[in-house]
Amino acid sequence: MDDKNPILDLIARRNAAVARGDAEAIVAPLSEEVVAYTLAPPLAHSGAEARDAKAVEAWLATWHTPPRVELRDPTVLIDGDLAVAFGFAAMRSTTADGEENVMWYRTTTVLRRRDGEWSIVHEHESVPFLMDGSDKAALDLEP
Amino acid sequence: MDDKNPILDLIARRNAAVARGDAEAIVAPLSEEVVAYTLAPPLAHSGAEARDAKAVEAWLATWHTPPRVELRDPTVLIDGDLAVAFGFAAMRSTTADGEENVMWYRTTTVLRRRDGEWSIVHEHESVPFLMDGSDKAALDLEP
């Protein structure tokens, strides 16, 4: 039985970094070859572009306060030095008016271990979209 | 070096099943515990619901001809009995008027090997959405 705790700890530390608006700590667990499929376009951010703390800072600046991300009951699969964690995440935010918003989305994280250290090599975050002709992202789904 | 060919073959066989509209062959490589994050809502389809060939047949019936799915240059990671493949996929379709459509999306597939046989335990397919206030799915992106 592989130990899931280092994977869960890495994800929890990263979400804590989001909550305190710490861009450097958000990108720190990303490996040099990371390929990230994010909620917003483009299709992918790769390598140095995905690990750009300045871009993360610009994203954080679009929020009134940093959003709080919670990954609920993720499934974690590990074999040797490869691991996958997936599940539903909630991103909670507070507007300048004090309004609380929540968006649930799907997240899949792939990690590799090198020299005893896990890092993220792939991330996939998304919401589905409505195939009713509106092509709208489904932003109000709940698990 | 792990052999990527069984993973690439499984994905290619599945896409061939889509192209010929073979619902049973589309769900065959899904494991019993599969969790699928699809392009359309809900957030996830799990287990028997994801492996329901009747539902896949109903989806196929919404197309004039079965769509053709091509996964371009996927990245494949394997350690022991766990594998991940991710990349951009193109879904090409032909309307009743003979119009050709293509939609590029991101796909992440997680597989486990049991008794020498790989099967899909997790799938994540998505397009990003526009954060310009429209909340529209970005259906016209190209790699």
Interface residues (C-beta under 8 A of the other chain):
Chain A: V35 Y37 T38 L39 A40 P41 P42 L43 A44 T75 L77 I78 D79 G80 D81 L82 A83 V84 F86 F88 W104 R106 T108 V110 R112 V121 H122 H124 S126 V127 P128 F129 L130 M131 D135 K136 A137 A138 L139 L141 P143
Chain B: V35 Y37 T38 L39 A40 P41 P42 L43 A44 T75 L77 I78 D79 G80 D81 L82 A83 V84 F86 F88 W104 Y105 R106 T108 V110 R112 V121 H122 H124 S126 V127 P128 F129 L130 M131 D135 K136 A137 A138 L139 L141 P143
